[in-house]
Amino acid sequence: MPEPRDVVDTVVGFARTLRHAGVPASPDRVEAMLAALAHLRVLEPADVYWAGRLTLCSGPDDLDRYDAAFEAWFRGVRTRAPRAAATLPPRLAAYAPLDAGTGEGDDDADAPDLAARASAEEVLRHRDVAGMSAAEREHLRRLFALLVPAAPMRPARRRRAAPHGAVHPGRTVRRALRDGGEVSRLLHRRPRPRPRRVVLLVDVSGSMTPYADALLRFAHAAVRARPASTEVFTIGTRLTRLTRELRQRDADRALAASGRAIPDWSGGTRLGEVLKAFLDRWGQRGTARGAVVVVCSDGWERGGTELLGEQMARLRRLAHAVVWVNPHKGRDGYEPLTGGMQAALPSVDHFVAGHSMAAFEQLTGVISRA
């Protein structure tokens, strides 16, 4: 029988996955699921499924996302005893017992530990993607499919009706005229927030090859969430715009199209020259102006670091915020000693890791709060 703390960790981790899938699994809903599980069998997938579905979902739009998140989080869990197929939702066919039995003489010691499975998921979330096996990378692809990065917001000039804010004279007067000329209520308005542009510059040089696939999948998730306000470029020895290729709905097809479009995959690194080309052609004209620019690179620079420092300072003057993602930052004892990182860091607002699924989840928060 799992310890209570294990059950809590399992549900909290599942709720985190749901939130990244776009389901607003708030803390009070998580508490409701835990209260429901206190009266159910936590080793039965059907019981866990319905406890979460009835407490964590707030509307019909959440059901498909909930099913996909449940399948990704609890894939491979085996039950203690066989259950009738009619009691399981269609998407839970994978959770049927692998070994049929009569149910007599079953012992809790023979049942797989649900919390152990969730613990394995948590370990995978924190594992460096460069050292993952093929099966683990396949599971990582499913987790990226559930990732929904939130866009940073900016105030706009247009205003909309709101319960609080500045008084709207026109609407207030029109309301008073309908009420016989007496001002009985003040109507308010406030600026309508709009998504701020996010620009991702992904290093695809040879030193970044172990992380390039994961970084491009993160970029695909960002484009999928906000296609109108997200731009993606690859940097190496050349600058390549990938926004059109990454707008495809299927991630594998989008990455295959991106691979065909990138001429310098696993090549050298000339960050300063490529960054200058980006600013001259795109950034100065408005793509980087007021945007959150995310540079994904390990900082290895074969060209002069002086040029990189100059272009980073130029980028910082144009952008709202500059985020640098370095996969090596997640390793113990890492220090940014390379010449490229030393030249870039004075112009960076946020320096974060990018080596694991947990790091990418944290990156979404950094971008949304930038």
JOJOMO-V454147 format. One record per pair of residues at least 12 apart in sequence whose C-alpha atoms are under 10 Angstrom apart, sorted by the first residue. I is the first residue (numbers start at 1). J is the second residue. D is the distance in whole Angstrom. If there is no record, write none. Layout:
I&J&D, I&J&D
//
This chain:
1&42&9, 1&43&9, 1&108&7, 1&109&8, 1&111&9, 1&112&10, 1&113&8, 1&114&10, 1&115&10, 2&42&9, 2&43&9, 2&108&10, 2&113&7, 2&114&8, 2&115&7, 2&116&9, 3&115&9, 4&34&10, 4&38&9, 4&115&10, 5&115&9, 6&113&10, 6&114&9, 6&115&5, 6&116&8, 6&118&9, 6&119&8, 7&34&8, 7&37&9, 7&38&10, 7&42&8, 7&114&8, 7&115&6, 7&116&10, 7&118&9, 8&30&9, 8&31&9, 8&33&10, 8&34&7, 8&115&9, 9&115&8, 9&118&8, 9&119&8, 9&122&10, 10&73&9, 10&74&10, 10&114&8, 10&115&6, 10&116&9, 10&117&9, 10&118&6, 10&119&8, 10&121&10, 10&122&9, 11&30&7, 11&31&9, 11&33&8, 11&34&7, 11&37&10, 11&48&9, 11&52&9, 11&115&9, 11&118&9, 12&25&10, 12&27&9, 12&30&7, 12&31&9, 12&34&9, 13&73&9, 13&118&8, 13&119&9, 13&121&9, 13&122&8, 14&30&9, 14&52&9, 14&66&10, 14&69&8, 14&70&8, 14&72&9, 14&73&6, 14&74&9, 14&118&8, 14&121&10, 15&27&9, 15&29&9, 15&30&7, 15&33&10, 15&52&9, 15&56&8, 15&66&10, 15&69&9, 15&70&10, 15&73&10, 16&69&10, 16&361&10, 17&66&9, 17&69&7, 17&70&9, 17&72&9, 17&73&8, 17&143&8, 17&146&7, 17&147&8, 17&361&10, 18&56&9, 18&57&9, 18&62&9, 18&65&8, 18&66&7, 18&67&10, 18&68&9, 18&69&6, 18&70&8, 18&73&9, 18&146&8, 18&147&9, 18&148&10, 19&65&10, 19&66&10, 19&69&10, 19&146&9, 19&147&9, 19&148&8, 20&69&9, 20&143&9, 20&144&9, 20&145&10, 20&146&6, 20&147&5, 20&148&5, 20&149&7, 20&150&9, 20&361&8, 20&364&9, 21&62&9, 21&65&6, 21&66&8, 21&68&9, 21&69&7, 21&143&9, 21&144&9, 21&145&8, 21&146&5, 21&147&5, 21&148&6, 21&149&9, 22&61&10, 22&62&8, 22&65&7, 22&66&9, 22&69&10, 22&146&8, 22&147&8, 22&148&6, 22&149&9, 22&150&9, 22&225&10, 23&56&8, 23&57&7, 23&58&8, 23&59&9, 23&61&9, 23&62&6, 23&63&9, 23&64&10, 23&65&7, 23&66&7, 23&69&9, 23&148&10, 24&56&8, 24&57&8, 24&58&8, 24&62&9, 25&52&10, 25&55&9, 25&56&5, 25&57&7, 25&58&8, 26&55&10, 26&56&8, 26&57&10, 27&56&9, 28&55&9, 28&56&9, 29&52&9, 29&54&9, 29&55&6, 29&56&5, 29&57&8, 29&58&9, 30&52&8, 30&55&7, 30&56&7, 31&55&9, 31&56&10, 32&51&9, 32&52&9, 32&54&9, 32&55&6, 32&56&8, 33&48&9, 33&50&9, 33&51&6, 33&52&6, 33&53&9, 33&54&8, 33&55&6, 33&56&7, 34&48&10, 34&51&8, 34&52&9, 34&55&9, 35&51&9, 35&55&10, 36&48&9, 36&50&10, 36&51&6, 36&52&9, 36&54&9, 36&55&8, 37&50&10, 37&51&7, 37&52&9, 39&51&10, 42&79&10, 42&113&10, 42&114&8, 42&115&9, 43&77&9, 43&78&8, 43&79&6, 43&80&7, 43&81&10, 43&108&9, 43&111&8, 43&112&8, 43&113&7, 43&114&6, 43&115&9, 44&77&9, 44&78&8, 44&79&6, 44&80&7, 44&81&8, 44&82&10, 44&83&9, 44&95&9, 44&96&10, 44&97&10, 44&111&10, 44&114&9, 45&70&10, 45&74&8, 45&77&7, 45&78&8, 45&79&7, 45&80&10, 45&88&9, 45&92&8, 45&95&7, 45&96&8, 45&97&10, 45&114&9, 46&79&9, 46&83&9, 46&87&7, 46&88&6, 46&89&8, 46&92&8, 46&95&8, 46&96&9, 47&87&10, 47&88&9, 48&70&10, 48&74&10, 49&66&9, 49&67&9, 49&70&7, 49&71&10, 49&74&10, 49&88&9, 49&89&9, 49&92&9, 50&88&9, 50&89&9, 52&66&9, 52&70&9, 53&66&7, 53&67&9, 53&70&9, 64&91&10, 65&146&8, 66&146&10, 67&89&9, 67&90&10, 67&91&7, 67&92&8, 68&91&8, 68&142&9, 68&143&10, 68&145&9, 68&146&8, 69&142&9, 69&143&8, 69&145&10, 69&146&7, 70&91&9, 70&92&9, 71&91&8, 71&92&7, 71&93&10, 71&94&8, 71&95&9, 71&142&10, 72&121&10, 72&139&8, 72&140&10, 72&142&7, 72&143&7, 72&145&10, 72&146&9, 73&117&9, 73&118&7, 73&121&7, 73&122&10, 73&139&10, 73&142&10, 73&143&9, 74&92&10, 74&94&10, 74&95&8, 74&114&8, 74&115&10, 74&117&7, 74&118&7, 74&121&9, 75&92&9, 75&94&7, 75&95&7, 75&117&9, 75&118&10, 75&121&10, 75&139&10, 76&94&7, 76&95&7, 76&96&9, 76&97&10, 76&98&10, 76&114&10, 76&117&8, 77&94&8, 77&95&6, 77&96&9, 77&97&9, 77&98&10, 77&111&10, 77&112&7, 77&113&8, 77&114&7, 77&116&10, 77&117&7, 77&118&10, 78&94&9, 78&95&6, 78&96&7, 78&97&6, 78&98&7, 78&99&9, 78&111&7, 78&112&6, 78&113&9, 78&114&8, 79&95&7, 79&96&7, 79&97&5, 79&98&8, 79&99&9, 79&110&10, 79&111&7, 79&112&7, 79&113&9, 79&114&9, 80&97&8, 80&98&10, 80&99&9, 80&100&10, 80&101&10, 80&103&8, 80&106&7, 80&107&8, 80&108&7, 80&109&10, 80&110&7, 80&111&5, 80&112&7, 80&113&10, 81&96&9, 81&97&7, 81&98&10, 81&99&9, 81&100&8, 81&101&7, 81&102&8, 81&103&5, 81&104&9, 81&106&7, 81&107&10, 81&111&9, 82&96&7, 82&97&5, 82&98&9, 82&99&8, 82&100&6, 82&101&7, 82&102&8, 82&103&7, 83&96&7, 83&97&8, 83&100&9, 83&103&10, 84&96&9, 121&139&10, 122&357&10, 122&358&9, 123&358&10, 124&136&8, 124&137&10, 124&139&9, 124&140&8, 124&356&8, 124&357&8, 124&358&9, 125&140&8, 125&143&9, 125&355&10, 125&356&6, 125&357&5, 125&358&5, 125&359&8, 125&360&10, 125&361&9, 126&330&10, 126&355&8, 126&356&5, 126&357&6, 126&358&5, 126&359&8, 126&360&10, 127&355&8, 127&356&6, 127&357&8, 127&358&8, 127&359&10, 128&210&10, 128&211&9, 128&327&9, 128&328&10, 128&330&8, 128&331&9, 128&354&9, 128&355&5, 128&356&5, 128&357&8, 128&358&10, 128&359&10, 129&210&7, 129&211&7, 129&212&10, 129&213&9, 129&214&8, 129&327&9, 129&354&9, 129&355&6, 129&356&6, 129&357&8, 130&208&10, 130&209&9, 130&210&5, 130&211&6, 130&212&10, 130&213&10, 130&214&9, 130&327&9, 130&355&8, 130&356&9, 131&210&8, 131&211&10, 132&210&10, 137&213&10, 137&214&9, 140&214&9, 140&217&10, 140&356&9, 140&357&8, 141&213&10, 141&214&8, 141&217&8, 141&218&10, 141&251&9, 141&252&9, 142&251&10, 143&357&8, 144&214&9, 144&217&7, 144&218&7, 144&220&9, 144&221&7, 144&251&9, 144&357&8, 144&360&9, 144&361&10, 145&217&9, 145&218&9, 145&220&9, 145&221&7, 145&224&10, 145&250&9, 145&251&8, 146&221&8, 147&217&10, 147&218&8, 147&220&10, 147&221&6, 147&222&9, 147&224&10, 147&225&9, 147&357&10, 147&360&9, 147&361&8, 147&364&9, 148&218&9, 148&221&6, 148&222&7, 148&223&10, 148&224&8, 148&225&6, 148&226&9, 148&361&9, 148&364&8, 149&218&9, 149&219&10, 149&221&7, 149&222&6, 149&223&9, 149&224&9, 149&225&7, 149&226&9, 149&360&9, 149&361&8, 149&363&9, 149&364&5, 149&365&8, 149&367&8, 149&368&8, 150&195&9, 150&222&8, 150&225&8, 150&226&8, 150&364&7, 150&365&7, 150&366&10, 150&367&8, 150&368&6, 150&369&9, 151&194&9, 151&195&6, 151&196&7, 151&197&8, 151&198&8, 151&222&8, 151&225&8, 151&226&7, 151&229&9, 151&230&9, 151&292&10, 151&364&8, 151&365&9, 151&367&7, 151&368&5, 151&369&9, 151&370&10, 152&193&10, 152&194&8, 152&195&6, 152&196&5, 152&197&8, 152&198&8, 152&291&9, 152&292&8, 152&364&10, 152&365&9, 152&366&9, 152&367&6, 152&368&4, 152&369&6, 152&370&7, 153&192&10, 153&193&6, 153&194&5, 153&195&4, 153&196&5, 153&197&9, 153&368&7, 153&369&8, 153&370&9, 154&191&10, 154&192&9, 154&193&5, 154&194&5, 154&195&6, 154&196&6, 154&197&9, 154&290&9, 154&291&10, 155&190&9, 155&191&6, 155&192&6, 155&193&4, 155&194&6, 155&195&9, 155&196&9, 156&190&10, 156&191&6, 156&192&6, 156&193&6, 156&194&6, 156&195&9, 157&190&9, 157&191&6, 157&192&7, 157&193&9, 157&194&10, 158&189&10, 158&190&8, 158&191&6, 158&192&6, 158&193&9, 158&194&10, 159&188&10, 159&189&6, 159&190&5, 159&191&4, 159&192&5, 159&193&9, 160&188&8, 160&189&5, 160&190&6, 160&191&6, 160&192&6, 160&193&10, 161&187&8, 161&188&6, 161&189&4, 161&190&7, 161&191&9, 161&192&9, 162&187&8, 162&188&6, 162&189&5, 162&190&6, 162&191&9, 162&192&10, 163&186&10, 163&187&7, 163&188&6, 163&189&7, 163&190&9, 164&186&10, 164&187&8, 164&188&6, 164&189&7, 164&190&7, 165&187&9, 165&188&5, 165&189&5, 165&190&5, 165&191&9, 166&186&10, 166&187&8, 166&188&5, 166&189&6, 166&190&6, 166&191&9, 167&186&7, 167&187&6, 167&188&4, 167&189&6, 167&190&9, 168&186&8, 168&187&6, 168&188&5, 168&189&6, 168&190&9, 169&186&8, 169&187&8, 169&188&8, 169&189&10, 170&187&9, 171&186&9, 171&187&6, 171&188&8, 171&189&10, 172&184&9, 172&185&7, 172&186&6, 172&187&5, 172&188&8, 173&185&10, 173&186&9, 173&187&9, 175&187&9, 194&229&10, 195&226&8, 195&228&9, 195&229&7, 195&230&10, 195&291&10, 195&368&10, 196&226&10, 196&229&7, 196&230&9, 196&290&8, 196&291&6, 196&292&7, 196&320&9, 196&368&9, 196&370&10, 197&226&9, 197&228&8, 197&229&5, 197&230&6, 197&231&8, 197&287&8, 197&288&8, 197&289&9, 197&290&8, 197&291&5, 197&292&6, 197&293&8, 197&319&10, 197&320&9, 198&222&9, 198&223&9, 198&226&9, 198&228&10, 198&229&6, 198&230&5, 198&231&6, 198&232&9, 198&287&9, 198&288&8, 198&290&9, 198&291&6, 198&292&5, 198&293&6, 198&294&7, 198&319&10, 198&320&10, 198&321&10, 198&367&8, 198&368&10, 199&219&9, 199&222&10, 199&223&10, 199&229&8, 199&230&6, 199&231&5, 199&232&6, 199&233&8, 199&243&10, 199&283&10, 199&287&8, 199&288&7, 199&291&7, 199&292&6, 199&293&5, 199&294&6, 199&295&8, 199&319&10, 199&322&10, 200&215&10, 200&216&10, 200&218&10, 200&219&7, 200&222&9, 200&223&10, 200&230&8, 200&231&6, 200&232&5, 200&233&6, 200&234&8, 200&235&10, 200&242&10, 200&243&10, 200&292&9, 200&293&6, 200&294&5, 200&295&6, 200&296&7, 200&323&9, 200&324&10, 201&215&10, 201&216&10, 201&219&9, 201&231&9, 201&232&6, 201&233&5, 201&234&5, 201&235&6, 201&236&10, 201&239&9, 201&240&9, 201&241&9, 201&242&10, 201&275&9, 201&278&9, 201&293&8, 201&294&6, 201&295&5, 201&296&6, 201&297&8, 201&324&10, 201&325&10, 202&215&7, 202&216&7, 202&219&9, 202&232&8, 202&233&6, 202&234&5, 202&235&6, 202&236&8, 202&239&10, 202&240&10, 202&294&8, 202&295&6, 202&296&5, 202&297&7, 202&325&9, 203&215&9, 203&216&10, 203&233&9, 203&234&6, 203&235&5, 203&236&6, 203&237&9, 203&239&10, 203&265&9, 203&266&9, 203&268&10, 203&269&8, 203&270&10, 203&271&9, 203&295&8, 203&296&6, 203&297&5, 203&298&8, 203&299&9, 203&300&10, 204&216&9, 204&234&6, 204&235&6, 204&236&6, 204&237&9, 204&238&10, 204&262&9, 204&264&7, 204&265&6, 204&266&6, 204&267&7, 204&268&9, 204&269&8, 204&296&9, 204&297&8, 205&234&9, 205&235&8, 205&236&5, 205&237&8, 205&238&10, 205&264&7, 205&265&6, 205&266&4, 205&267&5, 205&268&5, 205&269&6, 205&270&9, 205&271&10, 205&297&9, 205&298&10, 205&300&9, 206&236&9, 206&264&9, 206&265&7, 206&266&4, 206&267&5, 206&268&6, 206&269&8, 207&266&7, 207&267&9, 207&268&8, 207&269&9, 207&297&9, 207&298&8, 207&299&10, 207&300&8, 208&236&10, 208&265&10, 208&266&8, 208&267&10, 208&269&10, 208&296&9, 208&297&7, 208&298&7, 208&299&10, 208&300&9, 208&326&10, 208&327&9, 209&265&8, 209&266&6, 209&267&9, 210&266&10, 210&327&10, 210&355&10, 211&296&10, 211&297&10, 211&326&10, 211&327&7, 211&354&8, 211&355&7, 211&356&9, 212&234&10, 212&265&9, 212&266&9, 212&296&9, 212&297&9, 213&255&8, 213&259&10, 214&354&9, 214&355&9, 214&356&9, 214&357&9, 214&360&9, 215&296&8, 215&297&10, 215&325&10, 215&327&10, 215&354&8, 215&355&9, 215&356&10, 215&360&9, 216&232&9, 216&233&10, 216&234&9, 216&242&10, 216&246&9, 216&251&9, 216&254&9, 216&255&7, 216&258&9, 216&296&10, 217&246&9, 217&251&7, 217&252&9, 217&254&9, 217&255&7, 218&251&10, 218&357&9, 218&360&7, 218&361&10, 218&363&10, 218&364&9, 219&231&9, 219&232&7, 219&233&9, 219&242&10, 219&243&9, 219&246&8, 219&247&10, 220&232&9, 220&242&10, 220&243&9, 220&245&9, 220&246&5, 220&247&7, 220&248&8, 220&249&9, 220&250&9, 220&251&7, 220&252&10, 220&254&8, 220&255&8, 221&246&9, 221&247&9, 221&249&9, 221&251&8, 222&246&9, 222&247&10, 222&364&9, 223&243&7, 223&244&9, 223&246&7, 223&247&6, 223&248&9, 223&249&10, 224&246&8, 224&247&6, 224&248&8, 224&249&7, 224&250&10, 224&251&9, 225&247&10, 226&247&10, 227&243&8, 227&244&9, 227&246&9, 227&247&7, 228&243&10, 228&247&10, 229&287&10, 229&291&9, 230&243&8, 230&247&10, 230&287&10, 230&291&10, 230&292&10, 231&243&5, 231&244&9, 231&246&9, 231&287&8, 231&288&10, 231&293&9, 232&244&9, 232&245&10, 232&246&8, 232&293&10, 232&294&9, 233&262&10, 233&278&9, 233&295&10, 234&258&10, 234&262&8, 234&263&10, 234&264&9, 234&265&9, 234&274&9, 234&295&10, 234&296&9, 235&262&9, 235&264&8, 235&265&9, 235&268&10, 235&269&8, 235&270&8, 235&271&7, 235&272&10, 235&273&10, 235&274&6, 235&275&8, 235&278&9, 235&295&9, 235&296&9, 235&297&9, 236&262&10, 236&263&10, 236&264&7, 236&265&8, 236&266&8, 236&267&7, 236&268&6, 236&269&5, 236&270&6, 236&271&7, 236&272&10, 236&273&9, 236&274&7, 236&275&10, 236&297&9, 236&301&9, 237&263&9, 237&264&6, 237&265&9, 237&266&10, 237&267&7, 237&268&6, 237&269&5, 237&270&5, 237&271&8, 237&272&10, 237&273&8, 237&274&7, 237&302&10, 238&262&9, 238&263&8, 238&264&7, 238&265&10, 238&267&10, 238&268&9, 238&269&9, 238&270&8, 238&271&9, 238&273&8, 238&274&6, 238&275&9, 238&277&9, 238&278&10, 239&262&9, 239&263&9, 239&264&9, 239&271&10, 239&273&9, 239&274&6, 239&275&8, 239&276&10, 239&277&7, 239&278&7, 240&258&9, 240&261&8, 240&262&6, 240&263&8, 240&264&9, 240&274&10, 240&278&9, 241&258&9, 241&261&9, 241&262&9, 241&278&10, 242&254&9, 242&255&10, 242&257&9, 242&258&6, 242&259&10, 242&261&8, 242&262&8, 243&258&9, 244&257&9, 244&258&9, 245&257&6, 245&258&6, 245&259&9, 245&260&10, 245&261&8, 246&258&7, 268&300&9, 268&301&9, 268&302&7, 268&303&10, 269&297&10, 269&299&9, 269&300&7, 269&301&6, 269&302&6, 269&303&8, 270&299&10, 270&300&8, 270&301&6, 270&302&6, 270&303&5, 270&304&8, 270&305&9, 270&307&10, 270&308&9, 270&340&10, 271&297&9, 271&299&8, 271&300&8, 271&301&6, 271&302&8, 271&303&7, 271&304&9, 271&305&9, 271&307&9, 271&308&6, 271&309&10, 271&311&9, 271&312&10, 271&340&8, 272&301&8, 272&302&9, 272&303&7, 272&304&7, 272&305&7, 272&306&8, 272&307&5, 272&308&4, 272&309&8, 272&310&8, 272&311&7, 272&312&8, 272&340&9, 272&344&10, 273&303&8, 273&304&9, 273&307&7, 273&308&7, 273&311&9, 274&308&9, 274&311&10, 275&295&10, 275&307&9, 275&308&8, 275&310&10, 275&311&6, 275&312&8, 275&314&10, 275&315&9, 276&307&8, 276&308&8, 276&310&9, 276&311&6, 276&312&9, 276&314&9, 276&315&9, 277&311&10, 278&311&10, 278&315&10, 279&311&8, 279&312&10, 279&314&8, 279&315&7, 279&318&9, 283&314&10, 283&315&8, 283&318&8, 283&319&9, 284&314&9, 284&315&9, 284&318&8, 284&319&10, 286&318&9, 286&319&10, 287&318&9, 287&319&9, 288&315&8, 288&316&9, 288&317&10, 288&318&6, 288&319&5, 288&320&8, 288&321&10, 288&322&10, 289&315&9, 289&316&9, 289&317&9, 289&318&5, 289&319&5, 289&320&7, 289&321&10, 290&316&10, 290&317&9, 290&318&6, 290&319&5, 290&320&4, 290&321&8, 291&318&8, 291&319&5, 291&320&5, 291&321&7, 291&322&9, 291&370&10, 292&316&10, 292&318&10, 292&319&6, 292&320&6, 292&321&5, 292&322&6, 292&323&7, 292&367&7, 292&368&9, 292&370&7, 293&315&9, 293&316&9, 293&318&10, 293&319&7, 293&320&8, 293&321&6, 293&322&5, 293&323&6, 293&324&8, 293&348&10, 293&367&9, 293&370&10, 294&321&9, 294&322&6, 294&323&5, 294&324&6, 294&325&7, 294&348&10, 294&350&9, 294&351&10, 294&363&10, 294&367&8, 295&322&8, 295&323&6, 295&324&5, 295&325&6, 295&326&8, 295&348&10, 295&351&10, 296&323&8, 296&324&6, 296&325&5, 296&326&6, 296&327&8, 296&352&10, 296&353&9, 296&354&8, 297&324&7, 297&325&6, 297&326&5, 297&327&8, 297&328&9, 297&340&10, 297&341&9, 297&354&9, 298&324&9, 298&325&8, 298&326&5, 298&327&7, 298&328&7, 298&329&9, 298&336&9, 298&338&9, 298&340&8, 298&341&8, 298&353&10, 298&354&10, 299&324&9, 299&325&10, 299&326&8, 299&328&10, 299&336&8, 299&337&9, 299&338&7, 299&339&8, 299&340&5, 299&341&5, 299&342&9, 299&343&9, 299&344&8, 299&345&10, 300&338&7, 300&339&7, 300&340&6, 300&341&8, 301&338&8, 301&339&7, 301&340&5, 301&341&9, 302&339&9, 302&340&9, 303&340&9, 304&339&9, 304&340&9, 304&343&10, 305&338&10, 305&339&6, 305&340&6, 305&341&9, 305&342&8, 305&343&6, 305&344&9, 306&339&9, 306&340&9, 306&343&7, 306&344&10, 307&340&10, 307&343&9, 308&339&10, 308&340&7, 308&341&9, 308&342&10, 308&343&7, 308&344&7, 309&339&10, 309&340&8, 309&341&9, 309&342&8, 309&343&5, 309&344&5, 309&345&9, 309&346&8, 309&347&8, 310&343&8, 310&344&9, 310&347&9, 311&343&10, 311&344&9, 311&347&9, 312&343&8, 312&344&6, 312&345&9, 312&346&9, 312&347&6, 312&348&8, 313&343&10, 313&344&8, 313&345&10, 313&346&8, 313&347&5, 313&348&9, 314&347&9, 315&347&8, 315&348&10, 316&346&10, 316&347&6, 316&348&7, 316&349&9, 317&347&9, 320&349&10, 320&370&8, 321&347&9, 321&348&8, 321&349&6, 321&350&8, 321&367&9, 321&370&6, 322&345&10, 322&347&7, 322&348&5, 322&349&5, 322&350&7, 322&351&9, 322&367&9, 322&370&9, 323&345&10, 323&347&9, 323&348&6, 323&349&6, 323&350&5, 323&351&6, 323&352&8, 323&363&9, 323&366&8, 323&367&8, 323&370&9, 324&341&9, 324&344&9, 324&345&8, 324&347&10, 324&348&7, 324&349&8, 324&350&6, 324&351&5, 324&352&6, 324&353&8, 324&354&9, 325&350&8, 325&351&6, 325&352&5, 325&353&5, 325&354&6, 325&355&9, 325&359&10, 325&360&9, 325&363&8, 326&341&9, 326&351&8, 326&352&6, 326&353&5, 326&354&6, 326&355&8, 327&352&8, 327&353&5, 327&354&4, 327&355&4, 327&356&8, 327&359&9, 328&352&10, 328&353&7, 328&354&8, 328&355&7, 329&351&9, 329&352&7, 329&353&5, 329&354&7, 329&355&8, 330&352&8, 330&353&5, 330&354&7, 330&355&6, 330&356&8, 330&359&8, 331&353&9, 331&355&9, 349&370&9, 350&363&10, 350&366&8, 350&367&9, 350&370&9, 351&363&10, 351&366&10, 352&366&9
//
